[in-house]
Amino acid sequence: MNTMPHDSRRSFLKRAALLPLAAAAAPLHGVGAAEVKASAGKGSPFFTPALNAYSFLELLNENMADATRGIDLFGVVDFCERLRIPAVDLTGYFFPGYPQAPADSYVNRMKRYVHERGIVISGTGVKNDFATADKAVRAEGVALTKVWIEVAARLGAPVVRVFAGPQQKNAKDWQAAAVGATREEVEKWMAEALHECAEHGAKYGVLVAVQNHGDFLSTGEQHASLLKRVGHEWCGALVDTGKYFTEDPYADIALMVPHAVNWQIKETLGSSMKTPVTDFKKLAGIIHAGGYRGFVPIETLAMGRKNYDPFAEVEKVLTAMREGIAALG
């Protein structure tokens, strides 16, 4: 029987709900691995593999071109149900009408669909470029993010993923887009845009997660530096385990665990099958030691494989990640 007074209980629950956010958004006091201390994970691991819909990129694009082919987001949810994946990150690009917000009827249908299958929507994401010298393009990215923050709130998703810079194959292409600006100047542009997005996110209860994508952000220190400059409790890191291009990506991942609000767990520590395969037991240990709690979405990619099968690859990585977490027990 609950004897706690209603007002006290409500206050307690409100404070308890904010604790994980406060930990994830704790201010950064430096950008070096030695200067950002991870909070030690205590007790049993409390993070769970989920799915990022982008794993089905080719099939989703095929379906958008021809509704009789490929797979749609509802099909991705069905896949999660079959594999007992408890959460799915539904990338915004695959919603009808993107970049515009989807119709209420579609959002409501999706909310009911996932609920009836015991699944939650853990996040969504947009395409943006905050590294460009073109203020209009940056402003478009802010406006787009705000729209999708509101979509996320309608979906019940707690996180919107944004990029830092241009989505190019060459990690240095942000320099061309910046038109001669220094890295510090570009970081200031990004921080201003991200802070504005985070302010909007705070109004709707949606976190803005900045992904390291091998462009402007290709190391943990760069990732931490940007978040420190943003300095907003509703802006955190989306840690992409395959996009820290350093000699020891695990060290970069460990650096960012305390500031992670979402993830993309990759098969390899790089952008091709030639890069090292992820050690999922080691990765699970790092995430646990850093004190992260929540979903860790898996995102598999074709990476040039002609025989790429997302159904098989996701299941393989899911199994490996589950085994890595079980080994911590």
Secondary structure, 3 states (H helix, E strand, C coil): CCCCCHHHHHHHHHHHHHHHHHHHCCCCCCCCCCCCCCCCCCCCCCEEEEEEHHHHHHHHHHHHHCCCCCCCHHHHHHHHHHCCCCEEECCHHHCCCCCCCCCHHHHHHHHHHHHHCCCEEEEEECCCCCCCCCHHHHHHHHHHHHHHHHHHHHHCCCEEEECCCCCCCCCCHHHHHCCCCCHHHHHHHHHHHHHHHHHHHHHHCCEEEEECCCCCCCCHHHHHHHHHHHCCCCEEEEEECCCCCCCCHHHHHHHHHHHEEEEEECCECCCCCCCCECCHHHHHHHHHHCCCCEEEEECCCCCCCCCCCHHHHHHHHHHHHHHHHHCCC
